[in-house]
Amino acid sequence: MLQQIADRIVYDLMGIDAATHLGQSLNFFIYDTTKILILLFFISILMGIVNAYFPVERLRHFLGSRKFLGMQYLLASSFGAITPFCSCSSIPLFIGFVKGGIPLGVTFSFLITSPLVNEVAVAMFAGTFGWKVTLIYITSGIVLGTVGGWLLGRMRLEGLLSPWVIQIQQAAKLPNGEWESEQLPLVRRLPGIIKEAWSIVQGVLPYVIIGIAIGAAMHGYVPEGFFEEHLARDNWFAVPFAVILAVPMYANAAGIVPIIEVFVAKGIPLGTALAFMMSVVGLSLPEATMLKKVMTTRLILIFFGIIALFIILLGFLFNVTISQ
């Protein structure tokens, strides 16, 4: 139905020829924008319900519980997946976890997964690639956070935190009190959750529009064969090259998924495109700048290097296992 609406607006009401670059670009823009915003709104409501019954403020206490010893990496990565933060907005929470005495590896698990998997990425992936690829992406993001956090934790890198954090950490204690349990029924929470979901849509709307506009322009105007030539399946260096290109960039899922859709449409293997997206979203220069407050340069390089290596391996794995 959405495709029919886009066709009617562009080809019938606007009178633009479907065979032209402009017609193809506008059709892509209207269809994708409508589809993604609808999905984003309803998935944001669902995530709002989850967050309402398990507020982020409880996270530090939950992850610090000895009851879950051995499972904290998976739990932290899973919590990162359901919290709606980009890489830069995740860092204040990362600082809070480190101050609170949460093990560094567990904290890394949250930091890795949080920008990669959130309701924006899920909504846009589901609308763009379908639920099969979306579930694979969610699972791989959580696994990446779990394994990456565990590995970083095993490396005993606490000594590479900044002196400011180490000083605070020595005096910090986990909270001993319990949070009050709010017994508000869902029907009373729902208006606030819907309002918050709408605010999330409004907050990412500029990124959605810009990302889809770039994707639409690429869809309609980039010459055939351009991307296939540089990031083709038979180029063994395509995945690492995509990651290297992406690291200096920064965007959230709302801005990058439409571009990834065009990459795939232009013949880029899905694994290569996903590796590019993961690197743009999860590794960025703004994030590195903010991390300087809590990490030494050496620790930042270790963190970025390990995650970049894992993303490259996932890219190769996706290219082998996911058919397009």
C-alpha positions in Angstrom: 0.0 0.0 0.0 2.8 2.4 0.8 4.4 1.7 -2.5 1.2 2.4 -4.3 0.9 5.7 -2.4 4.4 6.7 -3.4 3.7 5.7 -7.0 0.5 7.8 -7.1 2.2 10.9 -5.5 5.2 10.9 -7.8 4.0 9.5 -11.1 0.3 10.5 -11.1 0.0 13.7 -9.0 3.4 15.1 -9.7 3.5 13.8 -13.2 7.1 12.7 -13.1 8.2 9.9 -15.5 9.0 6.7 -13.7 12.0 6.1 -16.0 13.8 9.3 -15.0 16.4 9.6 -12.3 14.3 12.2 -10.5 11.2 10.0 -10.5 13.1 7.0 -9.1 14.8 9.1 -6.4 11.5 10.8 -5.3 9.7 7.5 -5.2 12.4 5.9 -3.1 12.4 8.9 -0.7 8.6 9.0 -0.1 8.2 5.3 0.2 11.2 4.7 2.6 10.5 7.8 4.8 6.9 6.8 5.4 7.7 3.1 6.0 10.6 3.8 8.4 8.8 6.5 10.4 5.8 4.2 11.0 8.0 1.3 12.1 10.2 3.5 14.3 7.1 4.9 16.1 5.6 1.6 17.0 8.9 -0.1 17.9 9.8 3.0 20.1 6.5 2.4 22.0 7.5 -1.2 22.5 11.0 -0.2 23.8 9.4 2.5 26.0 7.3 -0.2 27.7 10.5 -2.2 28.3 12.4 0.8 29.7 9.4 1.8 31.9 9.5 -1.4 33.8 13.3 -1.6 34.0 14.7 2.0 34.2 18.2 2.6 33.1 19.0 3.8 36.7 18.7 0.2 37.9 21.2 -1.0 35.4 24.4 -0.4 37.4 23.0 -2.1 40.5 21.7 -5.1 38.4 25.0 -5.6 36.6 27.0 -5.4 39.8 25.0 -8.2 41.5 27.1 -11.3 42.2 24.1 -13.4 41.5 24.8 -12.9 37.8 28.5 -13.6 37.9 29.6 -15.0 34.6 26.6 -13.6 32.8 27.2 -9.9 33.1 28.7 -9.6 29.6 25.7 -11.0 27.9 23.3 -9.0 30.2 25.2 -5.8 29.6 25.2 -6.3 25.9 21.5 -7.2 25.9 20.7 -4.0 27.9 22.8 -2.0 25.4 20.5 -3.4 22.7 17.3 -2.2 24.4 18.6 1.3 25.4 18.1 4.0 22.7 21.5 5.6 22.6 24.0 6.4 20.0 27.8 5.9 20.6 28.3 9.4 22.0 25.2 9.5 24.2 26.1 6.0 25.6 29.4 7.4 27.0 27.9 9.2 30.0 26.3 5.9 31.0 29.7 4.2 30.5 31.3 6.8 32.8 28.6 6.1 35.4 29.2 2.3 35.2 32.9 2.8 35.7 32.4 5.2 38.6 30.0 2.6 40.2 32.6 -0.1 40.1 31.1 -2.2 37.4 33.9 -4.4 35.8 35.5 -2.7 32.8 34.8 -5.5 30.4 31.1 -5.6 31.4 31.0 -1.8 30.8 32.6 -2.3 27.4 29.9 -4.8 26.5 27.3 -2.1 27.0 29.2 0.5 25.1 29.8 -1.7 22.1 26.2 -2.9 21.7 24.2 0.2 22.6 24.8 2.3 19.5 24.7 -0.8 17.2 21.3 -2.2 18.2 18.4 0.0 19.2 14.8 0.6 18.2 15.9 2.9 15.4 18.2 0.3 13.8 15.7 -2.4 14.3 12.8 -0.4 12.8 14.8 0.6 9.8 16.4 -2.8 9.3 13.0 -4.5 9.4 11.6 -2.1 6.9 14.6 -2.3 4.6 15.9 -5.9 4.7 13.1 -7.9 6.4 13.0 -9.6 9.8 15.4 -12.4 8.9 18.3 -10.1 8.3 17.2 -7.9 11.2 17.3 -10.8 13.7 20.7 -11.8 12.4 21.9 -8.2 12.8 20.5 -8.0 16.4 22.1 -11.3 17.4 25.5 -10.4 15.9 25.4 -7.1 17.6 24.8 -8.7 21.0 27.3 -11.4 20.4 29.9 -8.7 19.3 29.3 -6.8 22.6 29.4 -10.0 24.7 32.6 -11.4 23.2 34.3 -8.0 22.8 33.6 -7.1 26.4 34.7 -10.4 27.7 38.0 -10.2 25.7 38.7 -6.6 26.8 37.9 -7.7 30.4 40.4 -10.5 30.2 43.1 -8.1 29.1 43.0 -6.4 32.5 43.0 -2.9 31.1 41.9 -1.0 34.2 45.3 0.6 34.5 44.7 2.3 31.2 41.8 4.3 32.4 42.4 8.0 32.9 43.8 9.2 36.2 40.5 11.1 36.8 38.5 7.9 36.6 40.9 5.8 38.7 40.8 8.4 41.4 37.0 8.4 41.4 36.8 4.7 41.1 38.8 4.1 44.3 36.3 6.1 46.3 33.2 4.8 44.6 30.8 2.3 46.0 27.9 0.5 44.4 24.6 1.7 45.8 23.2 -0.5 48.6 19.7 0.7 48.6 16.8 -0.6 46.6 14.8 1.4 44.1 11.2 2.0 44.8 8.9 -0.3 42.8 6.4 1.8 41.0 3.1 -0.1 40.7 1.5 2.1 38.0 -0.5 -0.1 35.6 0.4 0.0 31.9 -2.8 1.9 31.0 -1.6 4.8 33.1 2.0 4.6 31.8 1.0 4.3 28.1 0.3 8.0 27.3 3.7 9.0 28.6 5.3 6.1 26.7 3.6 7.2 23.5 4.7 10.8 24.0 8.3 9.6 24.5 8.1 7.5 21.4 6.9 10.5 19.4 9.7 12.6 20.8 12.2 9.9 19.7 10.7 10.0 16.2 11.0 13.8 16.2 14.6 13.7 17.5 15.8 11.4 14.7 13.6 12.8 12.0 16.3 15.1 10.5 18.7 12.1 10.4 16.1 10.0 8.7 15.3 12.6 6.1 19.0 13.4 5.4 19.9 9.7 5.3 17.1 8.8 3.0 17.7 11.8 0.8 21.3 10.8 0.3 20.2 7.2 -0.3 17.5 8.4 -2.8 20.1 10.5 -4.7 22.5 7.5 -4.8 19.6 5.2 -5.8 18.6 7.5 -8.7 21.9 9.1 -9.9 25.0 7.0 -9.0 26.2 5.3 -12.2 25.7 1.6 -12.5 28.7 -0.4 -11.5 30.4 2.3 -9.3 30.0 0.5 -6.0 30.5 -2.9 -7.5 33.9 -1.8 -8.8 35.2 -0.6 -5.4 33.5 -2.9 -2.9 32.7 -6.0 -5.0 32.4 -9.5 -3.6 35.5 -10.8 -5.4 37.7 -8.1 -3.8 39.2 -9.7 -0.7 40.0 -6.3 0.8 36.4 -5.0 0.3 35.3 -5.6 3.9 38.4 -4.2 5.7 38.4 -1.3 3.2 34.7 -0.5 4.1 35.6 -0.5 7.8 38.6 1.8 7.3 36.5 4.2 5.3 33.7 4.2 7.9 35.7 4.8 11.1 36.5 8.5 10.5 32.8 9.1 9.8 29.9 9.5 12.3 26.2 8.9 11.9 23.5 7.1 13.8 21.3 4.3 12.4 18.7 6.7 11.1 21.2 8.3 8.8 23.1 5.3 7.6 20.5 2.5 7.0 19.0 4.2 3.9 22.5 4.5 2.5 23.2 0.8 3.2 20.0 -0.1 1.4 21.3 1.7 -1.7 24.7 0.0 -1.3 23.1 -3.4 -1.4 20.8 -2.3 -4.3 23.9 -1.3 -6.2 25.5 -4.7 -5.8 27.5 -4.4 -2.6 27.5 -7.7 -0.7 25.3 -7.4 2.4 28.1 -8.3 4.8 30.4 -5.6 3.4 27.5 -3.0 3.7 26.7 -4.1 7.3 30.4 -3.9 8.2 30.4 -0.3 6.9 27.3 0.5 8.9 28.6 -1.1 12.2 31.8 0.9 11.9 30.1 4.2 11.2 27.6 3.7 14.1 29.9 2.0 16.6 33.3 3.5 16.0 33.7 7.3 15.4 36.0 10.2 16.0 33.5 12.1 18.2 33.2 9.0 20.4 37.0 8.7 20.6 37.2 12.4 21.6 34.7 11.9 24.4 36.3 8.7 25.6 39.5 10.7 26.2 37.9 11.9 29.4 37.9 8.3 30.8 40.5 6.4 28.8 44.1 6.8 27.8 44.9 6.9 24.1 46.4 3.4 24.2 43.1 2.0 25.7 41.0 3.8 23.0 43.3 2.3 20.3 42.9 -1.2 21.8 39.2 -0.8 22.0 38.7 0.5 18.5 41.2 -2.1 17.1 39.5 -5.1 18.6 36.0 -4.0 17.7 37.1 -3.1 14.1 38.7 -6.6 13.8 35.4 -8.3 15.0 33.4 -6.2 12.6 35.6 -7.3 9.7 35.2 -10.9 10.7 31.4 -10.5 10.9 31.4 -8.8 7.5 33.2 -11.8 6.0 30.8 -14.2 7.9 27.7 -12.3 6.6 29.0 -12.4 3.0 29.3 -16.2 3.3 26.1 -17.0 5.1 23.5 -14.4 4.1 22.2 -14.7 0.5 20.9 -11.6 -1.1 
